[in-house]
């Protein structure tokens, strides 16, 4: 159990460095408009809700998606998000 915890912890820790959530947190913390305690509590709350939702969807979805290659679905999703980001970058506002 501890081995599983450490693998999951290390994977998520590395994946979260420099992502959009961390950058948004950094911006809120450096704005001076919010106390560090409020920023920390709000971020922990939001991450807890989204993580709980991901665990629930993953747990429930695993019963229905056992034959579907989930890595392929995730890969296609990331490619689509990347293409959307590129499109948004080059689309005039």
VOPAGU-2260 file (C-alpha; in pm, 1 decimal, decimal comma):
REM VOPAGU-2260
SITE   aa  ch    i         X         Y         Z
SITE  UNK   A    0       0,0       0,0       0,0
SITE  UNK   A    1     280,5     241,7      85,5
SITE  UNK   A    2     452,0     156,2    -243,2
SITE  UNK   A    3     136,2     244,4    -438,1
SITE  UNK   A    4      99,0     567,9    -240,8
SITE  UNK   A    5     457,2     674,0    -312,5
SITE  UNK   A    6     429,1     596,3    -686,2
SITE  UNK   A    7     103,4     791,7    -718,8
SITE  UNK   A    8     237,5    1077,8    -503,9
SITE  UNK   A    9     559,9    1110,3    -703,6
SITE  UNK   A   10     379,1    1091,5   -1038,0
SITE  UNK   A   11     126,7    1361,5    -947,8
SITE  UNK   A   12     394,3    1577,4    -782,2
SITE  UNK   A   13     607,7    1580,4   -1096,7
SITE  UNK   A   14     306,2    1626,9   -1325,8
SITE  UNK   A   15     177,1    1927,2   -1130,2
SITE  UNK   A   16     496,3    2134,9   -1146,6
SITE  UNK   A   17     446,7    2420,6   -1391,0
SITE  UNK   A   18      91,7    2332,4   -1490,7
SITE  UNK   A   19    -187,9    2587,7   -1532,8
SITE  UNK   A   20    -318,9    2533,2   -1180,2
SITE  UNK   A   21      18,7    2606,5   -1025,8
SITE  UNK   A   22      65,2    2916,6   -1240,6
SITE  UNK   A   23    -282,8    3045,3   -1148,3
SITE  UNK   A   24    -205,6    2983,8    -781,0
SITE  UNK   A   25     121,4    3172,4    -817,6
SITE  UNK   A   26     -60,4    3468,0    -974,8
SITE  UNK   A   27    -321,4    3478,6    -698,0
SITE  UNK   A   28     -50,9    3457,6    -431,8
SITE  UNK   A   29     161,1    3733,8    -583,9
SITE  UNK   A   30    -127,5    3973,4    -653,5
SITE  UNK   A   31    -132,0    4098,2    -295,5
SITE  UNK   A   32    -512,9    4107,4    -302,2
SITE  UNK   A   33    -554,9    3779,1    -114,8
SITE  UNK   A   34    -393,4    3645,6     199,7
SITE  UNK   A   35    -170,9    3341,4     152,5
SITE  UNK   A   36    -399,0    3139,6     382,4
SITE  UNK   A   37    -704,2    3215,5     165,6
SITE  UNK   A   38    -516,5    3126,1    -154,4
SITE  UNK   A   39    -391,6    2801,3      -0,3
SITE  UNK   A   40    -733,9    2702,4     136,4
SITE  UNK   A   41    -914,1    2784,7    -189,2
SITE  UNK   A   42    -663,6    2592,3    -401,2
SITE  UNK   A   43    -666,5    2288,8    -170,5
SITE  UNK   A   44   -1047,4    2292,7    -174,8
SITE  UNK   A   45   -1068,8    2317,9    -553,3
SITE  UNK   A   46    -805,5    2049,2    -609,3
SITE  UNK   A   47    -979,4    1820,5    -359,7
SITE  UNK   A   48   -1311,2    1852,9    -543,9
SITE  UNK   A   49   -1160,7    1793,4    -888,5
SITE  UNK   A   50    -948,8    1504,0    -763,3
SITE  UNK   A   51   -1247,1    1341,5    -591,1
SITE  UNK   A   52   -1446,1    1375,5    -913,7
SITE  UNK   A   53   -1162,1    1218,5   -1115,3
SITE  UNK   A   54   -1134,0     926,8    -873,0
SITE  UNK   A   55   -1511,5     868,8    -879,9
SITE  UNK   A   56   -1533,3     886,5   -1259,4
SITE  UNK   A   57   -1228,1     662,4   -1293,9
SITE  UNK   A   58   -1362,3     408,3   -1046,9
SITE  UNK   A   59   -1710,9     399,6   -1196,7
SITE  UNK   A   60   -1583,9     423,4   -1552,8
SITE  UNK   A   61   -1343,5     133,4   -1514,4
SITE  UNK   A   62   -1638,0    -104,6   -1492,6
SITE  UNK   A   63   -1770,4      14,9   -1829,5
SITE  UNK   A   64   -1449,7      94,9   -2015,9
SITE  UNK   A   65   -1247,7    -220,4   -1957,6
SITE  UNK   A   66   -1236,2    -303,0   -2327,9
SITE  UNK   A   67   -1159,5      50,6   -2443,0
SITE  UNK   A   68    -791,5     148,7   -2456,2
SITE  UNK   A   69    -796,0     433,7   -2204,2
SITE  UNK   A   70    -444,4     548,8   -2292,2
SITE  UNK   A   71    -556,7     598,4   -2651,4
SITE  UNK   A   72    -857,7     802,8   -2538,9
SITE  UNK   A   73    -637,1    1015,2   -2311,7
SITE  UNK   A   74    -382,0    1065,7   -2589,7
SITE  UNK   A   75    -646,1    1175,1   -2837,3
SITE  UNK   A   76    -786,9    1411,2   -2575,2
SITE  UNK   A   77    -447,7    1574,8   -2520,4
SITE  UNK   A   78    -393,8    1609,7   -2895,2
SITE  UNK   A   79    -734,5    1775,8   -2934,3
SITE  UNK   A   80    -661,4    2016,0   -2647,7
SITE  UNK   A   81    -326,2    2100,3   -2808,6
SITE  UNK   A   82    -486,5    2165,1   -3146,1
SITE  UNK   A   83    -751,3    2382,7   -2982,5
SITE  UNK   A   84    -481,0    2580,4   -2801,7
SITE  UNK   A   85    -291,3    2637,7   -3127,6
SITE  UNK   A   86    -613,7    2741,1   -3303,2
SITE  UNK   A   87    -699,3    2987,7   -3023,5
SITE  UNK   A   88    -348,6    3133,8   -3040,7
SITE  UNK   A   89    -375,1    3215,8   -3409,5
SITE  UNK   A   90    -740,1    3326,8   -3406,8
SITE  UNK   A   91    -777,9    3705,1   -3376,3
SITE  UNK   A   92    -990,3    3824,4   -3088,5
